[in-house]
Amino acid sequence: MRASLSTAQDLGMPAIYLHLLAELLNSIGVDEQNLLFRVGLDPARLRSTELRVSQTQASEFVTRAIIESGEPGLGIMLARELKLPLHGALGTAVMSSRTLGDAMELMTRYLTLRVPHLQISKREDANLAWYIVTCDIDFGPLNGFIMDAMLFGCVSMGAQLTGSVIDGLRILRLRPEPAYFQRFRSQIPVPVEFDATENALVIPTSRLDLPVRFTDDQLAASSRAQCEEALRRLTGDAGFACRVRRVIETSHPFPPKLARVAGTLFVSERTLKRRLQEEEASFQQLVDQVRLERAGDLLRNTTMNLSRIADALGYADAANFTRAFKRWTDTSPSQFRNASTEFGPGAASTGKVVAAG
């Protein structure tokens, strides 16, 4: 029996995917910003290719998106927007592979970096290779959306890699054909078989030798190493404090209230505090760590005045922000900004704070 979303390990979802979905909603007349705010997500933060959104918030946003758009085929629509560079180090590794088979091997190993709880396994005979997609938790109504985005996205990405739709490729779907699929069938350039025994991509083995258009051996090696490090870090960041931090990082309004974060993670406020204490952390410490990182970014990369930065970080005024920043870094915000301007990006560091609370 698969775990439920509320009890499964939360490795987060790349924020950029929700940004793409929000843009898609906007294109079909849905007020995506209002929807994000109601879920407690900051639209500006979703543009990051580094941040991850908690699975519970991602699930709530997608569920509401399907309901409020009245479009159950959003997963297929999203699949068309999934360009390879948006997939971080994995996208780079796949793009720089030598062959389609090499690219699929990378997808098989590192898929969890992009879609936690999905796995790909390979089965092969003399003529065909089956890449079977399974999920170890029950996403409920979102199961169809996730498989749509994953499988139809792979068709699009295969064409991006090789320059054309892969001849002989077909998709197997475990479920009966949904009513909405007829509206999209003409847009999908490969056969789709419903009521199959598994969700899978089926590729003629001869096609696995197709060359990738962007082959770069040096980049392939470096990006694969990045994937290995990212996978190690992701699985190592599975503690409760990391889950809380993910919610804080993408929250609107910022900083979030403890009660809001506890509700998002399906725990009581008392349990949240206790579990953080068990990991030698506190809610305020995590809020201040995120505040410091945001402050450094805004000081280095924008011309916002201190009052606007203070407001963006949830301070009553610039004076309160300045006092906190000096406590964290032993320097004033203005001095930090001047050092960044004088010596270039990265010259000023916000690295002093380990426990900003």
MARKOLBA-661744 format. One line per 4 residues: number of its first residue (from 1); their letters; for each residue y negated, z, x negated of C-alpha. Coordinates in Angstrom, 2 decimals. Example, Ala and Ser with C-alpha at 12.3 -4.5 7.8 and 13.67 -1.06 7.14 Angstrom:
// MARKOLBA-661744
1	AS	4.50,7.80,-12.30; 1.06,7.14,-13.67;
END
This chain:
// MARKOLBA-661744
1	MRAS	0.00,0.00,0.00; -3.40,-1.01,-1.38; -6.17,1.52,-1.89; -9.24,1.40,0.34;
5	LSTA	-12.71,0.65,-0.94; -13.78,4.28,-0.58; -10.91,5.65,-2.68; -10.59,2.94,-5.36;
9	QDLG	-12.05,3.17,-8.83; -15.59,1.75,-8.63; -16.27,-0.59,-11.56; -19.28,-2.12,-9.85;
13	MPAI	-20.14,-5.73,-9.04; -22.48,-7.89,-11.17; -25.91,-7.67,-9.54; -26.62,-11.37,-10.08;
17	YLHL	-24.03,-12.32,-7.43; -25.89,-10.33,-4.79; -29.12,-11.99,-5.92; -27.52,-15.40,-5.35;
21	LAEL	-26.31,-14.33,-1.93; -29.79,-13.03,-1.06; -31.31,-16.40,-2.01; -28.69,-18.13,0.12;
25	LNSI	-29.55,-15.92,3.10; -33.23,-16.74,2.66; -32.41,-20.47,2.76; -30.77,-20.09,6.17;
29	GVDE	-33.56,-18.01,7.67; -32.35,-14.44,7.16; -34.85,-11.81,5.97; -32.88,-10.95,2.86;
33	QNLL	-35.39,-8.48,1.42; -35.37,-6.37,4.56; -31.59,-6.42,4.51; -31.47,-5.34,0.86;
37	FRVG	-33.94,-2.52,1.49; -31.84,-1.23,4.38; -28.81,-1.08,2.11; -30.94,0.74,-0.49;
41	LDPA	-31.03,-2.09,-3.06; -34.05,-3.27,-5.05; -34.28,-7.10,-4.91; -36.06,-7.29,-8.26;
45	RLRS	-33.27,-5.42,-10.04; -30.61,-7.79,-8.75; -31.91,-10.59,-10.97; -30.46,-8.83,-13.99;
49	TELR	-27.37,-10.37,-15.57; -26.51,-6.97,-17.07; -26.68,-4.51,-14.18; -23.81,-3.81,-11.80;
53	VSQT	-24.13,-2.67,-8.20; -21.78,-0.06,-6.79; -18.92,-1.63,-4.84; -19.79,0.34,-1.72;
57	QASE	-23.36,-0.99,-1.67; -22.20,-4.52,-2.47; -19.68,-4.31,0.36; -22.25,-3.03,2.84;
61	FVTR	-24.71,-5.78,1.90; -22.14,-8.57,2.25; -20.85,-7.18,5.56; -24.36,-7.02,7.01;
65	AIIE	-25.15,-10.47,5.60; -22.21,-12.01,7.46; -23.07,-10.22,10.70; -26.82,-10.88,10.65;
69	SGEP	-26.53,-14.50,9.51; -23.76,-15.19,12.02; -22.08,-17.21,9.26; -18.50,-16.17,8.40;
73	GLGI	-18.33,-18.98,5.86; -20.85,-17.37,3.48; -18.16,-17.08,0.80; -17.71,-20.87,0.72;
77	MLAR	-21.47,-21.37,0.66; -21.84,-18.89,-2.20; -19.08,-20.65,-4.17; -21.28,-23.73,-4.46;
81	ELKL	-24.00,-21.65,-6.18; -21.76,-20.15,-8.86; -22.87,-21.92,-12.02; -21.01,-20.98,-15.19;
85	PLHG	-23.96,-19.48,-17.15; -24.36,-16.84,-14.41; -20.99,-15.31,-15.32; -22.22,-13.60,-18.47;
89	ALGT	-20.08,-13.56,-21.61; -17.08,-14.78,-19.63; -18.99,-17.83,-18.42; -20.03,-18.61,-22.00;
93	AVMS	-16.48,-18.17,-23.29; -15.10,-20.44,-20.57; -17.74,-23.11,-21.17; -17.09,-23.20,-24.90;
97	SRTL	-13.29,-23.43,-24.57; -11.44,-26.47,-25.89; -9.35,-27.25,-22.82; -9.10,-26.41,-19.14;
101	GDAM	-5.93,-24.45,-19.91; -7.81,-22.33,-22.46; -10.54,-21.70,-19.89; -7.97,-20.59,-17.30;
105	ELMT	-6.39,-18.24,-19.84; -9.78,-16.57,-20.31; -10.22,-16.27,-16.54; -6.80,-14.69,-16.29;
109	RYLT	-7.57,-12.07,-18.92; -11.18,-11.22,-18.13; -11.65,-11.77,-14.39; -12.11,-8.04,-13.79;
113	LRVP	-15.43,-8.26,-15.68; -16.82,-10.35,-12.84; -14.74,-9.36,-9.80; -13.12,-5.94,-10.21;
117	HLQI	-9.78,-5.43,-8.45; -8.92,-9.13,-8.50; -6.18,-10.29,-10.87; -4.86,-13.73,-11.79;
121	SKRE	-1.26,-14.29,-12.82; 0.26,-17.59,-13.91; 3.53,-19.19,-12.89; 4.54,-22.56,-14.29;
125	DANL	7.27,-25.18,-14.00; 7.62,-28.61,-15.58; 4.88,-30.20,-13.49; 2.69,-27.53,-11.87;
129	AWYI	0.89,-24.32,-12.82; 0.18,-21.74,-10.13; -2.73,-19.36,-10.79; -2.07,-16.65,-8.22;
133	VTCD	-4.96,-14.41,-7.18; -4.19,-10.91,-5.93; -6.32,-7.90,-5.06; -5.29,-4.28,-5.60;
137	IDFG	-7.55,-2.80,-2.92; -8.18,-3.58,0.72; -11.72,-4.90,1.22; -11.14,-5.07,4.96;
141	PLNG	-13.29,-7.76,6.62; -14.53,-8.86,3.18; -11.11,-10.02,1.97; -11.74,-13.53,3.31;
145	FIMD	-15.27,-13.71,1.88; -14.10,-12.67,-1.59; -11.19,-15.10,-1.70; -13.40,-17.91,-0.39;
149	AMLF	-15.98,-17.31,-3.11; -13.34,-16.94,-5.81; -11.05,-19.88,-5.05; -13.63,-22.43,-3.93;
153	GCVS	-15.88,-21.29,-6.77; -13.11,-22.16,-9.22; -12.99,-25.72,-7.82; -16.71,-26.10,-8.49;
157	MGAQ	-16.48,-24.56,-11.95; -13.56,-26.78,-12.89; -15.74,-29.79,-12.11; -18.55,-28.30,-14.19;
161	LTGS	-16.20,-27.88,-17.15; -14.56,-31.29,-17.13; -17.20,-33.49,-15.53; -15.31,-34.26,-12.32;
165	VIDG	-13.11,-32.62,-9.71; -9.69,-31.91,-11.24; -7.25,-34.52,-10.00; -4.25,-32.96,-8.27;
169	LRIL	-5.82,-29.53,-7.84; -5.13,-27.79,-4.53; -5.79,-24.39,-3.01; -3.29,-22.16,-1.25;
173	RLRP	-4.54,-19.55,1.22; -2.46,-16.64,2.39; -4.08,-16.40,5.81; -4.19,-18.75,8.83;
177	EPAY	-7.00,-21.28,8.84; -10.17,-19.59,10.15; -12.16,-21.37,12.85; -15.22,-21.75,10.62;
181	FQRF	-13.34,-23.73,7.97; -13.55,-26.99,9.93; -17.31,-27.00,9.38; -16.81,-26.94,5.60;
185	RSQI	-13.68,-29.04,5.16; -15.58,-32.26,4.39; -17.52,-30.46,1.63; -14.40,-29.28,-0.21;
189	PVPV	-13.06,-32.02,-2.49; -9.49,-30.73,-2.81; -6.64,-30.08,-0.34; -6.49,-26.57,1.15;
193	EFDA	-3.20,-25.28,2.55; -3.35,-22.28,4.88; -0.51,-19.98,5.94; 0.82,-20.08,2.36;
197	TENA	2.78,-17.25,0.77; -0.02,-16.48,-1.70; -3.65,-17.14,-2.60; -3.55,-19.56,-5.51;
201	LVIP	-4.95,-22.50,-7.42; -2.25,-25.09,-8.09; -2.95,-27.43,-11.02; -0.75,-30.17,-12.49;
205	TSRL	0.23,-28.96,-15.96; -0.91,-32.26,-17.45; -4.47,-31.44,-16.35; -4.53,-28.23,-18.38;
209	DLPV	-5.04,-30.38,-21.49; -8.30,-31.82,-20.13; -11.11,-31.29,-22.68; -14.04,-29.07,-21.79;
213	RFTD	-17.40,-30.84,-22.09; -19.15,-27.96,-23.85; -16.55,-27.07,-26.51; -17.93,-24.89,-29.30;
217	DQLA	-15.33,-23.05,-31.38; -17.79,-20.64,-32.97; -19.40,-19.74,-29.67; -15.96,-19.43,-28.07;
221	ASSR	-14.88,-16.88,-30.67; -18.06,-14.80,-30.45; -18.19,-14.81,-26.64; -14.51,-13.88,-26.40;
225	AQCE	-15.23,-10.92,-28.67; -18.08,-9.98,-26.32; -15.66,-10.15,-23.40; -13.25,-7.81,-25.18;
229	EALR	-16.04,-5.33,-25.87; -17.37,-5.62,-22.32; -13.87,-5.00,-20.92; -13.42,-1.97,-23.15;
233	RLTG	-16.82,-0.62,-22.14; -16.29,-1.31,-18.44; -12.95,0.45,-18.27; -14.38,3.26,-20.37;
237	DAGF	-17.37,3.58,-18.02; -15.23,4.44,-15.04; -16.36,8.07,-14.89; -18.26,9.53,-11.97;
241	ACRV	-21.56,9.70,-13.88; -21.39,5.94,-14.43; -20.84,5.38,-10.72; -23.89,7.52,-9.90;
245	RRVI	-25.98,5.73,-12.52; -25.12,2.31,-11.05; -26.50,3.40,-7.69; -29.64,4.80,-9.31;
249	ETSH	-30.26,1.66,-11.39; -30.47,-0.69,-8.42; -31.91,1.64,-5.77; -34.86,1.04,-3.51;
253	PFPP	-36.97,3.06,-3.18; -36.85,4.45,-6.70; -35.97,7.12,-7.58; -33.32,7.58,-4.88;
257	KLAR	-32.74,10.92,-3.20; -29.60,12.78,-4.17; -28.44,12.75,-0.54; -28.69,8.94,-0.39;
261	VAGT	-26.62,8.51,-3.55; -24.03,11.02,-2.37; -23.70,9.17,0.95; -23.30,5.84,-0.84;
265	LFVS	-20.44,7.26,-2.89; -18.78,9.00,0.10; -19.17,12.52,-1.29; -21.19,15.57,-0.31;
269	ERTL	-24.25,16.58,-2.32; -22.38,19.64,-3.58; -19.42,17.53,-4.71; -21.71,15.05,-6.47;
273	KRRL	-23.40,17.86,-8.43; -20.07,19.46,-9.29; -18.46,16.26,-10.49; -21.47,15.41,-12.63;
277	QEEE	-21.39,18.91,-14.10; -17.73,18.40,-14.99; -18.86,15.41,-17.08; -21.73,17.41,-18.60;
281	ASFQ	-24.35,15.42,-16.71; -26.82,16.04,-13.92; -28.43,13.89,-11.28; -31.94,14.42,-12.66;
285	QLVD	-30.77,13.57,-16.15; -29.40,10.24,-14.96; -32.57,9.48,-12.99; -34.70,10.16,-16.05;
289	QVRL	-32.49,8.04,-18.30; -32.98,5.09,-15.95; -36.70,5.87,-15.68; -37.08,5.81,-19.45;
293	ERAG	-35.28,2.49,-19.79; -37.39,0.95,-17.03; -40.56,2.37,-18.57; -39.76,0.84,-21.95;
297	DLLR	-39.07,-2.53,-20.35; -42.29,-2.51,-18.32; -44.39,-1.42,-21.30; -42.88,-4.05,-23.59;
301	NTTM	-42.63,-6.99,-21.25; -45.44,-6.70,-18.68; -49.18,-6.11,-18.62; -48.94,-3.62,-15.75;
305	NLSR	-51.36,-0.72,-16.16; -50.05,2.83,-16.39; -50.87,3.62,-12.77; -48.73,0.74,-11.52;
309	IADA	-45.91,1.64,-13.88; -46.07,5.27,-12.74; -45.86,4.13,-9.12; -42.89,1.84,-9.88;
313	LGYA	-41.06,4.77,-11.50; -41.74,7.20,-8.67; -44.46,9.33,-10.27; -47.48,10.60,-8.34;
317	DAAN	-49.94,9.30,-10.93; -50.31,7.97,-14.47; -50.87,11.44,-15.90; -47.49,12.71,-14.73;
321	FTRA	-45.79,9.60,-16.11; -47.58,9.94,-19.45; -46.52,13.58,-19.82; -42.90,12.74,-19.05;
325	FKRW	-42.88,9.76,-21.42; -44.32,11.84,-24.28; -41.73,14.55,-23.62; -38.95,11.96,-23.85;
329	TDTS	-40.17,9.93,-26.83; -42.79,11.98,-28.75; -45.26,9.14,-28.19; -47.61,8.09,-25.43;
333	PSQF	-46.98,5.02,-23.27; -50.04,3.32,-24.77; -48.87,3.96,-28.33; -45.43,2.67,-27.43;
337	RNAS	-46.91,-0.52,-25.93; -49.17,-1.08,-28.93; -46.24,-0.70,-31.33; -44.21,-3.17,-29.30;
341	TEFG	-47.09,-5.66,-29.34; -47.81,-5.25,-33.04; -44.26,-5.47,-34.37; -42.59,-7.58,-31.70;
345	PGAA	-39.77,-6.96,-29.19; -37.46,-4.13,-30.08; -39.87,-2.55,-32.54; -40.51,0.44,-30.31;
349	STGK	-37.40,2.27,-29.25; -36.79,4.58,-26.34; -33.68,5.89,-27.98; -34.68,9.54,-28.36;
353	VVAA	-33.69,10.56,-24.87; -30.06,11.55,-24.42; -30.63,14.16,-21.77; -34.04,13.51,-20.31;
357	G	-33.72,16.20,-17.71;
END
